[in-house]
Amino acid sequence: MDSITWIGLLAGNLTTISFFPQMLKTWKTRSTKDISLVMFLLFCGGVLLWIVYGLFLGDIPVIMTNVATFILAFPILVLKLKYK
């Protein structure tokens, strides 16, 4: 892998990991009052489109990091819908 791919993987991992504390807090407290439903709907839709984009390009960093982000963001969306 070239250095640009490594930069892409690092950037994607850092932004993906940033969702982990929010997911844990939401899971533990069962509170989503301060989370915008519209923002998370748009965000999850955008992440899904990034995955499709990455698949068309065969871009591993885009695919991997967005799949991981979706795995962390989607449960927050589900909990927002469940506990609103």
PDB file with SEQRES, HELIX, SHEET and CRYST1 records, atoms N, CA, C and O in Angstrom:
SEQRES   1 A   84  MET ASP SER ILE THR TRP ILE GLY LEU LEU ALA GLY ASN          
SEQRES   2 A   84  LEU THR THR ILE SER PHE PHE PRO GLN MET LEU LYS THR          
SEQRES   3 A   84  TRP LYS THR ARG SER THR LYS ASP ILE SER LEU VAL MET          
SEQRES   4 A   84  PHE LEU LEU PHE CYS GLY GLY VAL LEU LEU TRP ILE VAL          
SEQRES   5 A   84  TYR GLY LEU PHE LEU GLY ASP ILE PRO VAL ILE MET THR          
SEQRES   6 A   84  ASN VAL ALA THR PHE ILE LEU ALA PHE PRO ILE LEU VAL          
SEQRES   7 A   84  LEU LYS LEU LYS TYR LYS                                      
HELIX    1 AA1 SER A    3  ILE A   17  1                                  15    
HELIX    2 AA2 PHE A   20  THR A   29  1                                  10    
HELIX    3 AA3 LEU A   37  LEU A   57  1                                  21    
HELIX    4 AA4 ILE A   60  LYS A   82  1                                  23    
CRYST1    1.000    1.000    1.000  90.00  90.00  90.00 P 1           1          
ATOM      1  N   MET A   1       0.835  -1.183   0.000  1.00  0.00           N  
ATOM      2  CA  MET A   1       0.000   0.000   0.000  1.00  0.00           C  
ATOM      3  C   MET A   1       0.880   1.246   0.000  1.00  0.00           C  
ATOM      4  O   MET A   1       1.922   1.298   0.653  1.00  0.00           O  
ATOM      5  N   ASP A   2       0.434   2.229  -0.740  1.00  0.00           N  
ATOM      6  CA  ASP A   2       1.200   3.475  -0.795  1.00  0.00           C  
ATOM      7  C   ASP A   2       0.839   4.393   0.376  1.00  0.00           C  
ATOM      8  O   ASP A   2      -0.111   4.129   1.113  1.00  0.00           O  
ATOM      9  N   SER A   3       1.600   5.462   0.535  1.00  0.00           N  
ATOM     10  CA  SER A   3       1.410   6.355   1.680  1.00  0.00           C  
ATOM     11  C   SER A   3       0.068   7.084   1.636  1.00  0.00           C  
ATOM     12  O   SER A   3      -0.495   7.394   2.685  1.00  0.00           O  
ATOM     13  N   ILE A   4      -0.445   7.358   0.457  1.00  0.00           N  
ATOM     14  CA  ILE A   4      -1.750   8.025   0.340  1.00  0.00           C  
ATOM     15  C   ILE A   4      -2.852   7.117   0.874  1.00  0.00           C  
ATOM     16  O   ILE A   4      -3.766   7.590   1.549  1.00  0.00           O  
ATOM     17  N   THR A   5      -2.780   5.828   0.585  1.00  0.00           N  
ATOM     18  CA  THR A   5      -3.763   4.875   1.109  1.00  0.00           C  
ATOM     19  C   THR A   5      -3.688   4.822   2.631  1.00  0.00           C  
ATOM     20  O   THR A   5      -4.717   4.761   3.303  1.00  0.00           O  
ATOM     21  N   TRP A   6      -2.466   4.846   3.177  1.00  0.00           N  
ATOM     22  CA  TRP A   6      -2.316   4.838   4.631  1.00  0.00           C  
ATOM     23  C   TRP A   6      -2.898   6.102   5.264  1.00  0.00           C  
ATOM     24  O   TRP A   6      -3.513   6.038   6.329  1.00  0.00           O  
ATOM     25  N   ILE A   7      -2.707   7.236   4.617  1.00  0.00           N  
ATOM     26  CA  ILE A   7      -3.291   8.493   5.111  1.00  0.00           C  
ATOM     27  C   ILE A   7      -4.813   8.394   5.095  1.00  0.00           C  
ATOM     28  O   ILE A   7      -5.475   8.811   6.045  1.00  0.00           O  
ATOM     29  N   GLY A   8      -5.363   7.848   4.027  1.00  0.00           N  
ATOM     30  CA  GLY A   8      -6.814   7.659   3.934  1.00  0.00           C  
ATOM     31  C   GLY A   8      -7.335   6.747   5.021  1.00  0.00           C  
ATOM     32  O   GLY A   8      -8.368   7.032   5.627  1.00  0.00           O  
ATOM     33  N   LEU A   9      -6.636   5.653   5.278  1.00  0.00           N  
ATOM     34  CA  LEU A   9      -7.052   4.731   6.335  1.00  0.00           C  
ATOM     35  C   LEU A   9      -6.965   5.382   7.717  1.00  0.00           C  
ATOM     36  O   LEU A   9      -7.857   5.201   8.546  1.00  0.00           O  
ATOM     37  N   LEU A  10      -5.894   6.139   7.965  1.00  0.00           N  
ATOM     38  CA  LEU A  10      -5.753   6.821   9.254  1.00  0.00           C  
ATOM     39  C   LEU A  10      -6.849   7.872   9.438  1.00  0.00           C  
ATOM     40  O   LEU A  10      -7.476   7.939  10.496  1.00  0.00           O  
ATOM     41  N   ALA A  11      -7.076   8.680   8.423  1.00  0.00           N  
ATOM     42  CA  ALA A  11      -8.124   9.712   8.503  1.00  0.00           C  
ATOM     43  C   ALA A  11      -9.488   9.075   8.733  1.00  0.00           C  
ATOM     44  O   ALA A  11     -10.250   9.531   9.585  1.00  0.00           O  
ATOM     45  N   GLY A  12      -9.794   8.046   7.995  1.00  0.00           N  
ATOM     46  CA  GLY A  12     -11.080   7.367   8.152  1.00  0.00           C  
ATOM     47  C   GLY A  12     -11.230   6.734   9.519  1.00  0.00           C  
ATOM     48  O   GLY A  12     -12.307   6.778  10.113  1.00  0.00           O  
ATOM     49  N   ASN A  13     -10.159   6.146  10.021  1.00  0.00           N  
ATOM     50  CA  ASN A  13     -10.226   5.520  11.344  1.00  0.00           C  
ATOM     51  C   ASN A  13     -10.433   6.545  12.443  1.00  0.00           C  
ATOM     52  O   ASN A  13     -11.205   6.308  13.372  1.00  0.00           O  
ATOM     53  N   LEU A  14      -9.755   7.681  12.351  1.00  0.00           N  
ATOM     54  CA  LEU A  14      -9.926   8.717  13.369  1.00  0.00           C  
ATOM     55  C   LEU A  14     -11.353   9.255  13.383  1.00  0.00           C  
ATOM     56  O   LEU A  14     -11.937   9.424  14.454  1.00  0.00           O  
ATOM     57  N   THR A  15     -11.916   9.524  12.219  1.00  0.00           N  
ATOM     58  CA  THR A  15     -13.286  10.041  12.187  1.00  0.00           C  
ATOM     59  C   THR A  15     -14.294   8.969  12.591  1.00  0.00           C  
ATOM     60  O   THR A  15     -15.330   9.284  13.176  1.00  0.00           O  
ATOM     61  N   THR A  16     -14.005   7.728  12.290  1.00  0.00           N  
ATOM     62  CA  THR A  16     -14.893   6.632  12.682  1.00  0.00           C  
ATOM     63  C   THR A  16     -14.873   6.442  14.191  1.00  0.00           C  
ATOM     64  O   THR A  16     -15.924   6.317  14.820  1.00  0.00           O  
ATOM     65  N   ILE A  17     -13.687   6.420  14.767  1.00  0.00           N  
ATOM     66  CA  ILE A  17     -13.550   6.216  16.212  1.00  0.00           C  
ATOM     67  C   ILE A  17     -14.253   7.323  16.993  1.00  0.00           C  
ATOM     68  O   ILE A  17     -14.681   7.104  18.126  1.00  0.00           O  
ATOM     69  N   SER A  18     -14.373   8.494  16.403  1.00  0.00           N  
ATOM     70  CA  SER A  18     -15.017   9.605  17.107  1.00  0.00           C  
ATOM     71  C   SER A  18     -16.477   9.314  17.451  1.00  0.00           C  
ATOM     72  O   SER A  18     -17.024   9.951  18.350  1.00  0.00           O  
ATOM     73  N   PHE A  19     -17.117   8.381  16.770  1.00  0.00           N  
ATOM     74  CA  PHE A  19     -18.509   8.036  17.062  1.00  0.00           C  
ATOM     75  C   PHE A  19     -18.636   7.062  18.223  1.00  0.00           C  
ATOM     76  O   PHE A  19     -19.714   6.937  18.803  1.00  0.00           O  
ATOM     77  N   PHE A  20     -17.564   6.377  18.570  1.00  0.00           N  
ATOM     78  CA  PHE A  20     -17.632   5.350  19.600  1.00  0.00           C  
ATOM     79  C   PHE A  20     -18.070   5.896  20.963  1.00  0.00           C  
ATOM     80  O   PHE A  20     -18.945   5.294  21.585  1.00  0.00           O  
ATOM     81  N   PRO A  21     -17.504   7.010  21.459  1.00  0.00           N  
ATOM     82  CA  PRO A  21     -17.966   7.530  22.753  1.00  0.00           C  
ATOM     83  C   PRO A  21     -19.456   7.902  22.753  1.00  0.00           C  
ATOM     84  O   PRO A  21     -20.148   7.675  23.746  1.00  0.00           O  
ATOM     85  N   GLN A  22     -19.951   8.467  21.653  1.00  0.00           N  
ATOM     86  CA  GLN A  22     -21.367   8.830  21.588  1.00  0.00           C  
ATOM     87  C   GLN A  22     -22.249   7.584  21.595  1.00  0.00           C  
ATOM     88  O   GLN A  22     -23.291   7.555  22.250  1.00  0.00           O  
ATOM     89  N   MET A  23     -21.820   6.549  20.855  1.00  0.00           N  
ATOM     90  CA  MET A  23     -22.595   5.324  20.830  1.00  0.00           C  
ATOM     91  C   MET A  23     -22.655   4.704  22.224  1.00  0.00           C  
ATOM     92  O   MET A  23     -23.721   4.276  22.665  1.00  0.00           O  
ATOM     93  N   LEU A  24     -21.519   4.652  22.922  1.00  0.00           N  
ATOM     94  CA  LEU A  24     -21.503   4.095  24.271  1.00  0.00           C  
ATOM     95  C   LEU A  24     -22.381   4.899  25.231  1.00  0.00           C  
ATOM     96  O   LEU A  24     -23.143   4.332  26.015  1.00  0.00           O  
ATOM     97  N   LYS A  25     -22.264   6.226  25.158  1.00  0.00           N  
ATOM     98  CA  LYS A  25     -23.064   7.075  26.046  1.00  0.00           C  
ATOM     99  C   LYS A  25     -24.554   6.897  25.774  1.00  0.00           C  
ATOM    100  O   LYS A  25     -25.351   6.793  26.707  1.00  0.00           O  
ATOM    101  N   THR A  26     -24.925   6.861  24.515  1.00  0.00           N  
ATOM    102  CA  THR A  26     -26.329   6.688  24.146  1.00  0.00           C  
ATOM    103  C   THR A  26     -26.833   5.328  24.610  1.00  0.00           C  
ATOM    104  O   THR A  26     -27.950   5.215  25.114  1.00  0.00           O  
ATOM    105  N   TRP A  27     -26.021   4.313  24.443  1.00  0.00           N  
ATOM    106  CA  TRP A  27     -26.397   2.957  24.839  1.00  0.00           C  
ATOM    107  C   TRP A  27     -26.588   2.870  26.354  1.00  0.00           C  
ATOM    108  O   TRP A  27     -27.561   2.287  26.832  1.00  0.00           O  
ATOM    109  N   LYS A  28     -25.650   3.456  27.105  1.00  0.00           N  
ATOM    110  CA  LYS A  28     -25.699   3.372  28.571  1.00  0.00           C  
ATOM    111  C   LYS A  28     -26.835   4.197  29.167  1.00  0.00           C  
ATOM    112  O   LYS A  28     -27.546   3.726  30.054  1.00  0.00           O  
ATOM    113  N   THR A  29     -27.006   5.422  28.683  1.00  0.00           N  
ATOM    114  CA  THR A  29     -27.996   6.328  29.272  1.00  0.00           C  
ATOM    115  C   THR A  29     -29.393   6.153  28.683  1.00  0.00           C  
ATOM    116  O   THR A  29     -30.383   6.576  29.279  1.00  0.00           O  
ATOM    117  N   ARG A  30     -29.464   5.535  27.523  1.00  0.00           N  
ATOM    118  CA  ARG A  30     -30.745   5.396  26.800  1.00  0.00           C  
ATOM    119  C   ARG A  30     -31.371   6.764  26.532  1.00  0.00           C  
ATOM    120  O   ARG A  30     -32.590   6.890  26.413  1.00  0.00           O  
ATOM    121  N   SER A  31     -30.525   7.777  26.440  1.00  0.00           N  
ATOM    122  CA  SER A  31     -30.997   9.128  26.188  1.00  0.00           C  
ATOM    123  C   SER A  31     -30.439   9.635  24.863  1.00  0.00           C  
ATOM    124  O   SER A  31     -29.235   9.583  24.612  1.00  0.00           O  
ATOM    125  N   THR A  32     -31.341  10.123  24.031  1.00  0.00           N  
ATOM    126  CA  THR A  32     -30.939  10.689  22.745  1.00  0.00           C  
ATOM    127  C   THR A  32     -31.505  12.092  22.563  1.00  0.00           C  
ATOM    128  O   THR A  32     -31.601  12.588  21.440  1.00  0.00           O  
ATOM    129  N   LYS A  33     -31.878  12.727  23.669  1.00  0.00           N  
ATOM    130  CA  LYS A  33     -32.561  14.016  23.575  1.00  0.00           C  
ATOM    131  C   LYS A  33     -31.722  15.102  22.910  1.00  0.00           C  
ATOM    132  O   LYS A  33     -32.273  16.004  22.279  1.00  0.00           O  
ATOM    133  N   ASP A  34     -30.417  15.029  23.039  1.00  0.00           N  
ATOM    134  CA  ASP A  34     -29.556  16.072  22.465  1.00  0.00           C  
ATOM    135  C   ASP A  34     -29.022  15.721  21.080  1.00  0.00           C  
ATOM    136  O   ASP A  34     -28.170  16.429  20.543  1.00  0.00           O  
ATOM    137  N   ILE A  35     -29.515  14.647  20.512  1.00  0.00           N  
ATOM    138  CA  ILE A  35     -29.068  14.215  19.185  1.00  0.00           C  
ATOM    139  C   ILE A  35     -30.142  14.577  18.165  1.00  0.00           C  
ATOM    140  O   ILE A  35     -31.322  14.284  18.361  1.00  0.00           O  
ATOM    141  N   SER A  36     -29.732  15.206  17.092  1.00  0.00           N  
ATOM    142  CA  SER A  36     -30.660  15.614  16.045  1.00  0.00           C  
ATOM    143  C   SER A  36     -31.015  14.410  15.166  1.00  0.00           C  
ATOM    144  O   SER A  36     -30.135  13.782  14.580  1.00  0.00           O  
ATOM    145  N   LEU A  37     -32.301  14.098  15.082  1.00  0.00           N  
ATOM    146  CA  LEU A  37     -32.768  13.001  14.239  1.00  0.00           C  
ATOM    147  C   LEU A  37     -32.467  13.281  12.770  1.00  0.00           C  
ATOM    148  O   LEU A  37     -31.991  12.403  12.052  1.00  0.00           O  
ATOM    149  N   VAL A  38     -32.743  14.496  12.328  1.00  0.00           N  
ATOM    150  CA  VAL A  38     -32.505  14.845  10.924  1.00  0.00           C  
ATOM    151  C   VAL A  38     -31.021  14.715  10.590  1.00  0.00           C  
ATOM    152  O   VAL A  38     -30.665  14.192   9.534  1.00  0.00           O  
ATOM    153  N   MET A  39     -30.154  15.192  11.488  1.00  0.00           N  
ATOM    154  CA  MET A  39     -28.718  15.096  11.245  1.00  0.00           C  
ATOM    155  C   MET A  39     -28.295  13.642  11.097  1.00  0.00           C  
ATOM    156  O   MET A  39     -27.547  13.311  10.177  1.00  0.00           O  
ATOM    157  N   PHE A  40     -28.760  12.766  11.984  1.00  0.00           N  
ATOM    158  CA  PHE A  40     -28.345  11.369  11.912  1.00  0.00           C  
ATOM    159  C   PHE A  40     -28.952  10.645  10.717  1.00  0.00           C  
ATOM    160  O   PHE A  40     -28.317   9.752  10.157  1.00  0.00           O  
ATOM    161  N   LEU A  41     -30.165  11.008  10.315  1.00  0.00           N  
ATOM    162  CA  LEU A  41     -30.741  10.432   9.087  1.00  0.00           C  
ATOM    163  C   LEU A  41     -29.898  10.823   7.875  1.00  0.00           C  
ATOM    164  O   LEU A  41     -29.550   9.977   7.051  1.00  0.00           O  
ATOM    165  N   LEU A  42     -29.573  12.110   7.775  1.00  0.00           N  
ATOM    166  CA  LEU A  42     -28.751  12.583   6.667  1.00  0.00           C  
ATOM    167  C   LEU A  42     -27.352  11.968   6.715  1.00  0.00           C  
ATOM    168  O   LEU A  42     -26.812  11.559   5.688  1.00  0.00           O  
ATOM    169  N   PHE A  43     -26.780  11.907   7.894  1.00  0.00           N  
ATOM    170  CA  PHE A  43     -25.436  11.372   8.040  1.00  0.00           C  
ATOM    171  C   PHE A  43     -25.375   9.899   7.623  1.00  0.00           C  
ATOM    172  O   PHE A  43     -24.502   9.506   6.849  1.00  0.00           O  
ATOM    173  N   CYS A  44     -26.300   9.091   8.135  1.00  0.00           N  
ATOM    174  CA  CYS A  44     -26.302   7.661   7.783  1.00  0.00           C  
ATOM    175  C   CYS A  44     -26.541   7.467   6.287  1.00  0.00           C  
ATOM    176  O   CYS A  44     -25.931   6.593   5.671  1.00  0.00           O  
ATOM    177  N   GLY A  45     -27.422   8.274   5.702  1.00  0.00           N  
ATOM    178  CA  GLY A  45     -27.627   8.212   4.249  1.00  0.00           C  
ATOM    179  C   GLY A  45     -26.358   8.570   3.495  1.00  0.00           C  
ATOM    180  O   GLY A  45     -26.015   7.918   2.509  1.00  0.00           O  
ATOM    181  N   GLY A  46     -25.661   9.598   3.950  1.00  0.00           N  
ATOM    182  CA  GLY A  46     -24.412   9.994   3.315  1.00  0.00           C  
ATOM    183  C   GLY A  46     -23.341   8.924   3.439  1.00  0.00           C  
ATOM    184  O   GLY A  46     -22.599   8.678   2.488  1.00  0.00           O  
ATOM    185  N   VAL A  47     -23.251   8.288   4.594  1.00  0.00           N  
ATOM    186  CA  VAL A  47     -22.272   7.225   4.792  1.00  0.00           C  
ATOM    187  C   VAL A  47     -22.567   6.047   3.866  1.00  0.00           C  
ATOM    188  O   VAL A  47     -21.651   5.462   3.289  1.00  0.00           O  
ATOM    189  N   LEU A  48     -23.847   5.701   3.727  1.00  0.00           N  
ATOM    190  CA  LEU A  48     -24.198   4.626   2.798  1.00  0.00           C  
ATOM    191  C   LEU A  48     -23.786   4.969   1.364  1.00  0.00           C  
ATOM    192  O   LEU A  48     -23.300   4.109   0.629  1.00  0.00           O  
ATOM    193  N   LEU A  49     -23.982   6.218   0.978  1.00  0.00           N  
ATOM    194  CA  LEU A  49     -23.564   6.638  -0.363  1.00  0.00           C  
ATOM    195  C   LEU A  49     -22.046   6.612  -0.517  1.00  0.00           C  
ATOM    196  O   LEU A  49     -21.546   6.285  -1.594  1.00  0.00           O  
ATOM    197  N   TRP A  50     -21.298   6.954   0.542  1.00  0.00           N  
ATOM    198  CA  TRP A  50     -19.847   6.843   0.494  1.00  0.00           C  
ATOM    199  C   TRP A  50     -19.415   5.389   0.296  1.00  0.00           C  
ATOM    200  O   TRP A  50     -18.446   5.114  -0.412  1.00  0.00           O  
ATOM    201  N   ILE A  51     -20.136   4.467   0.925  1.00  0.00           N  
ATOM    202  CA  ILE A  51     -19.824   3.043   0.751  1.00  0.00           C  
ATOM    203  C   ILE A  51     -20.039   2.642  -0.700  1.00  0.00           C  
ATOM    204  O   ILE A  51     -19.191   1.975  -1.292  1.00  0.00           O  
ATOM    205  N   VAL A  52     -21.161   3.043  -1.275  1.00  0.00           N  
ATOM    206  CA  VAL A  52     -21.449   2.731  -2.689  1.00  0.00           C  
ATOM    207  C   VAL A  52     -20.374   3.346  -3.586  1.00  0.00           C  
ATOM    208  O   VAL A  52     -19.871   2.693  -4.500  1.00  0.00           O  
ATOM    209  N   TYR A  53     -20.032   4.592  -3.318  1.00  0.00           N  
ATOM    210  CA  TYR A  53     -18.990   5.285  -4.076  1.00  0.00           C  
ATOM    211  C   TYR A  53     -17.669   4.517  -3.996  1.00  0.00           C  
ATOM    212  O   TYR A  53     -17.017   4.278  -5.012  1.00  0.00           O  
ATOM    213  N   GLY A  54     -17.290   4.140  -2.795  1.00  0.00           N  
ATOM    214  CA  GLY A  54     -16.059   3.386  -2.601  1.00  0.00           C  
ATOM    215  C   GLY A  54     -16.078   2.049  -3.321  1.00  0.00           C  
ATOM    216  O   GLY A  54     -15.060   1.615  -3.862  1.00  0.00           O  
ATOM    217  N   LEU A  55     -17.239   1.392  -3.330  1.00  0.00           N  
ATOM    218  CA  LEU A  55     -17.358   0.118  -4.039  1.00  0.00           C  
ATOM    219  C   LEU A  55     -17.164   0.307  -5.543  1.00  0.00           C  
ATOM    220  O   LEU A  55     -16.485  -0.489  -6.192  1.00  0.00           O  
ATOM    221  N   PHE A  56     -17.759   1.356  -6.089  1.00  0.00           N  
ATOM    222  CA  PHE A  56     -17.594   1.627  -7.523  1.00  0.00           C  
ATOM    223  C   PHE A  56     -16.138   1.927  -7.881  1.00  0.00           C  
ATOM    224  O   PHE A  56     -15.663   1.534  -8.947  1.00  0.00           O  
ATOM    225  N   LEU A  57     -15.435   2.620  -6.993  1.00  0.00           N  
ATOM    226  CA  LEU A  57     -14.037   2.959  -7.253  1.00  0.00           C  
ATOM    227  C   LEU A  57     -13.071   1.851  -6.836  1.00  0.00           C  
ATOM    228  O   LEU A  57     -11.908   1.843  -7.239  1.00  0.00           O  
ATOM    229  N   GLY A  58     -13.566   0.919  -6.027  1.00  0.00           N  
ATOM    230  CA  GLY A  58     -12.682  -0.101  -5.487  1.00  0.00           C  
ATOM    231  C   GLY A  58     -11.696   0.499  -4.488  1.00  0.00           C  
ATOM    232  O   GLY A  58     -10.568   0.023  -4.365  1.00  0.00           O  
ATOM    233  N   ASP A  59     -12.118   1.535  -3.782  1.00  0.00           N  
ATOM    234  CA  ASP A  59     -11.272   2.275  -2.855  1.00  0.00           C  
ATOM    235  C   ASP A  59     -11.423   1.694  -1.447  1.00  0.00           C  
ATOM    236  O   ASP A  59     -12.386   1.996  -0.743  1.00  0.00           O  
ATOM    237  N   ILE A  60     -10.471   0.867  -1.050  1.00  0.00           N  
ATOM    238  CA  ILE A  60     -10.538   0.155   0.218  1.00  0.00           C  
ATOM    239  C   ILE A  60     -10.660   1.089   1.429  1.00  0.00           C  
ATOM    240  O   ILE A  60     -11.497   0.831   2.294  1.00  0.00           O  
ATOM    241  N   PRO A  61      -9.857   2.168   1.529  1.00  0.00           N  
ATOM    242  CA  PRO A  61     -10.019   3.052   2.697  1.00  0.00           C  
ATOM    243  C   PRO A  61     -11.423   3.662   2.788  1.00  0.00           C  
ATOM    244  O   PRO A  61     -11.983   3.755   3.881  1.00  0.00           O  
ATOM    245  N   VAL A  62     -11.983   4.068   1.678  1.00  0.00           N  
ATOM    246  CA  VAL A  62     -13.333   4.650   1.687  1.00  0.00           C  
ATOM    247  C   VAL A  62     -14.350   3.599   2.117  1.00  0.00           C  
ATOM    248  O   VAL A  62     -15.231   3.888   2.928  1.00  0.00           O  
ATOM    249  N   ILE A  63     -14.242   2.409   1.593  1.00  0.00           N  
ATOM    250  CA  ILE A  63     -15.197   1.341   1.916  1.00  0.00           C  
ATOM    251  C   ILE A  63     -15.075   0.957   3.392  1.00  0.00           C  
ATOM    252  O   ILE A  63     -16.068   0.964   4.120  1.00  0.00           O  
ATOM    253  N   MET A  64     -13.873   0.626   3.830  1.00  0.00           N  
ATOM    254  CA  MET A  64     -13.673   0.125   5.190  1.00  0.00           C  
ATOM    255  C   MET A  64     -14.062   1.137   6.256  1.00  0.00           C  
ATOM    256  O   MET A  64     -14.750   0.801   7.220  1.00  0.00           O  
ATOM    257  N   THR A  65     -13.624   2.368   6.082  1.00  0.00           N  
ATOM    258  CA  THR A  65     -13.890   3.359   7.123  1.00  0.00           C  
ATOM    259  C   THR A  65     -15.362   3.745   7.165  1.00  0.00           C  
ATOM    260  O   THR A  65     -15.896   4.019   8.240  1.00  0.00           O  
ATOM    261  N   ASN A  66     -16.016   3.770   6.028  1.00  0.00           N  
ATOM    262  CA  ASN A  66     -17.432   4.123   6.036  1.00  0.00           C  
ATOM    263  C   ASN A  66     -18.303   2.973   6.516  1.00  0.00           C  
ATOM    264  O   ASN A  66     -19.342   3.214   7.130  1.00  0.00           O  
ATOM    265  N   VAL A  67     -17.917   1.749   6.259  1.00  0.00           N  
ATOM    266  CA  VAL A  67     -18.640   0.608   6.833  1.00  0.00           C  
ATOM    267  C   VAL A  67     -18.515   0.652   8.356  1.00  0.00           C  
ATOM    268  O   VAL A  67     -19.501   0.459   9.067  1.00  0.00           O  
ATOM    269  N   ALA A  68     -17.320   0.901   8.847  1.00  0.00           N  
ATOM    270  CA  ALA A  68     -17.111   0.993  10.300  1.00  0.00           C  
ATOM    271  C   ALA A  68     -17.901   2.163  10.887  1.00  0.00           C  
ATOM    272  O   ALA A  68     -18.507   2.026  11.950  1.00  0.00           O  
ATOM    273  N   THR A  69     -17.901   3.301  10.213  1.00  0.00           N  
ATOM    274  CA  THR A  69     -18.666   4.460  10.689  1.00  0.00           C  
ATOM    275  C   THR A  69     -20.146   4.136  10.735  1.00  0.00           C  
ATOM    276  O   THR A  69     -20.827   4.481  11.701  1.00  0.00           O  
ATOM    277  N   PHE A  70     -20.656   3.474   9.698  1.00  0.00           N  
ATOM    278  CA  PHE A  70     -22.072   3.120   9.674  1.00  0.00           C  
ATOM    279  C   PHE A  70     -22.415   2.166  10.819  1.00  0.00           C  
ATOM    280  O   PHE A  70     -23.476   2.281  11.433  1.00  0.00           O  
ATOM    281  N   ILE A  71     -21.516   1.230  11.101  1.00  0.00           N  
ATOM    282  CA  ILE A  71     -21.749   0.275  12.192  1.00  0.00           C  
ATOM    283  C   ILE A  71     -21.866   1.007  13.527  1.00  0.00           C  
ATOM    284  O   ILE A  71     -22.620   0.573  14.397  1.00  0.00           O  
ATOM    285  N   LEU A  72     -21.141   2.100  13.705  1.00  0.00           N  
ATOM    286  CA  LEU A  72     -21.225   2.877  14.938  1.00  0.00           C  
ATOM    287  C   LEU A  72     -22.360   3.900  14.925  1.00  0.00           C  
ATOM    288  O   LEU A  72     -22.971   4.147  15.964  1.00  0.00           O  
ATOM    289  N   ALA A  73     -22.651   4.493  13.780  1.00  0.00           N  
ATOM    290  CA  ALA A  73     -23.662   5.556  13.708  1.00  0.00           C  
ATOM    291  C   ALA A  73     -25.084   5.010  13.635  1.00  0.00           C  
ATOM    292  O   ALA A  73     -25.998   5.592  14.221  1.00  0.00           O  
ATOM    293  N   PHE A  74     -25.282   3.911  12.931  1.00  0.00           N  
ATOM    294  CA  PHE A  74     -26.641   3.395  12.750  1.00  0.00           C  
ATOM    295  C   PHE A  74     -27.320   3.017  14.070  1.00  0.00           C  
ATOM    296  O   PHE A  74     -28.503   3.308  14.243  1.00  0.00           O  
ATOM    297  N   PRO A  75     -26.604   2.374  15.012  1.00  0.00           N  
ATOM    298  CA  PRO A  75     -27.267   2.095  16.291  1.00  0.00           C  
ATOM    299  C   PRO A  75     -27.715   3.366  17.027  1.00  0.00           C  
ATOM    300  O   PRO A  75     -28.738   3.358  17.711  1.00  0.00           O  
ATOM    301  N   ILE A  76     -26.956   4.445  16.887  1.00  0.00           N  
ATOM    302  CA  ILE A  76     -27.368   5.707  17.510  1.00  0.00           C  
ATOM    303  C   ILE A  76     -28.675   6.176  16.873  1.00  0.00           C  
ATOM    304  O   ILE A  76     -29.576   6.638  17.574  1.00  0.00           O  
ATOM    305  N   LEU A  77     -28.782   6.061  15.562  1.00  0.00           N  
ATOM    306  CA  LEU A  77     -30.021   6.427  14.871  1.00  0.00           C  
ATOM    307  C   LEU A  77     -31.178   5.555  15.348  1.00  0.00           C  
ATOM    308  O   LEU A  77     -32.269   6.060  15.612  1.00  0.00           O  
ATOM    309  N   VAL A  78     -30.946   4.264  15.457  1.00  0.00           N  
ATOM    310  CA  VAL A  78     -32.001   3.342  15.926  1.00  0.00           C  
ATOM    311  C   VAL A  78     -32.433   3.705  17.339  1.00  0.00           C  
ATOM    312  O   VAL A  78     -33.627   3.733  17.637  1.00  0.00           O  
ATOM    313  N   LEU A  79     -31.465   3.984  18.215  1.00  0.00           N  
ATOM    314  CA  LEU A  79     -31.806   4.369  19.570  1.00  0.00           C  
ATOM    315  C   LEU A  79     -32.540   5.705  19.608  1.00  0.00           C  
ATOM    316  O   LEU A  79     -33.430   5.897  20.437  1.00  0.00           O  
ATOM    317  N   LYS A  80     -32.177   6.633  18.720  1.00  0.00           N  
ATOM    318  CA  LYS A  80     -32.881   7.917  18.645  1.00  0.00           C  
ATOM    319  C   LYS A  80     -34.339   7.687  18.286  1.00  0.00           C  
ATOM    320  O   LYS A  80     -35.231   8.306  18.867  1.00  0.00           O  
ATOM    321  N   LEU A  81     -34.580   6.810  17.344  1.00  0.00           N  
ATOM    322  CA  LEU A  81     -35.959   6.517  16.949  1.00  0.00           C  
ATOM    323  C   LEU A  81     -36.705   5.773  18.064  1.00  0.00           C  
ATOM    324  O   LEU A  81     -37.903   5.979  18.257  1.00  0.00           O  
ATOM    325  N   LYS A  82     -36.006   4.925  18.780  1.00  0.00           N  
ATOM    326  CA  LYS A  82     -36.636   4.139  19.840  1.00  0.00           C  
ATOM    327  C   LYS A  82     -36.952   4.981  21.081  1.00  0.00           C  
ATOM    328  O   LYS A  82     -38.003   4.810  21.698  1.00  0.00           O  
ATOM    329  N   TYR A  83     -36.047   5.884  21.441  1.00  0.00           N  
ATOM    330  CA  TYR A  83     -36.195   6.631  22.694  1.00  0.00           C  
ATOM    331  C   TYR A  83     -36.619   8.069  22.528  1.00  0.00           C  
ATOM    332  O   TYR A  83     -36.454   8.864  23.454  1.00  0.00           O  
ATOM    333  N   LYS A  84     -37.170   8.438  21.363  1.00  0.00           N  
ATOM    334  CA  LYS A  84     -37.527   9.842  21.193  1.00  0.00           C  
ATOM    335  C   LYS A  84     -38.750  10.202  21.900  1.00  0.00           C  
ATOM    336  O   LYS A  84     -39.176  11.356  21.848  1.00  0.00           O  
TER     337      LYS A  84                                                      
END                                                                             
